[in-house]
């Protein structure tokens, strides 16, 4: 299974998070600041290598607290 990450909200924040395409583990690329952005919405897509490939997705919500 391969995992892919899409930032949904806020759309202009660039890539704050990164995902390991093999394990699906989500990590930070830098620091989060509650005063800057308090909530992130991410979409994780997963696809297998079958023929035809099957896929699924989920939404991950990250709330930054002070």
C-alpha positions as CSV (number, residue, x, y, z in Angstrom):
1,X,0.0,0.0,0.0
2,X,1.2,3.5,-0.8
3,X,0.1,6.6,1.1
4,X,-0.3,10.1,-0.2
5,X,-1.0,13.3,1.8
6,X,-3.0,16.3,0.6
7,X,-3.3,19.6,2.7
8,X,-7.0,20.6,2.6
9,X,-7.0,23.5,5.1
10,X,-5.6,26.0,5.2
11,X,-4.7,25.7,1.5
12,X,-1.9,28.3,1.6
13,X,0.2,26.8,4.3
14,X,2.5,24.8,2.1
15,X,3.8,21.4,3.3
16,X,3.8,21.5,7.1
17,X,3.3,17.7,7.2
18,X,4.9,14.9,5.3
19,X,3.8,11.3,5.1
20,X,5.9,8.1,4.8
21,X,4.6,6.5,1.6
22,X,5.2,3.0,2.8
23,X,4.0,3.1,6.5
24,X,1.6,6.0,6.4
25,X,3.3,7.7,9.3
26,X,2.6,11.5,9.3
27,X,5.4,13.8,10.6
28,X,6.0,17.5,11.0
29,X,8.4,19.4,8.8
30,X,8.7,22.2,11.2
31,X,7.1,23.9,14.2
32,X,3.4,24.6,14.7
33,X,2.2,27.9,16.2
34,X,-1.3,28.1,17.7
35,X,-1.3,31.8,17.1
36,X,-0.6,31.3,13.4
37,X,-2.9,28.4,12.6
38,X,-5.0,26.5,15.1
39,X,-6.5,23.7,12.9
40,X,-5.2,21.7,10.0
41,X,-7.3,19.3,7.8
42,X,-5.4,16.7,5.8
43,X,-6.5,14.0,3.5
44,X,-4.7,10.7,3.4
45,X,-5.1,8.6,0.2
46,X,-4.0,5.0,0.2
47,X,-3.7,2.7,-2.9
48,X,-2.6,-0.9,-3.3
49,X,-0.6,-2.4,-6.2
50,X,-3.4,-4.7,-7.4
51,X,-4.8,-5.0,-10.9
52,X,-7.0,-3.0,-10.8
53,X,-5.6,-1.0,-7.9
54,X,-8.0,-0.4,-5.0
55,X,-7.8,2.9,-3.1
56,X,-9.4,4.6,-0.1
57,X,-9.0,7.8,1.8
58,X,-9.5,9.4,5.2
59,X,-9.4,12.8,6.8
60,X,-7.0,13.7,9.6
61,X,-7.8,16.8,11.7
62,X,-4.9,18.3,13.7
63,X,-5.9,20.8,16.4
64,X,-3.0,22.9,17.7
65,X,-3.5,23.9,21.4
66,X,-1.5,26.5,23.3
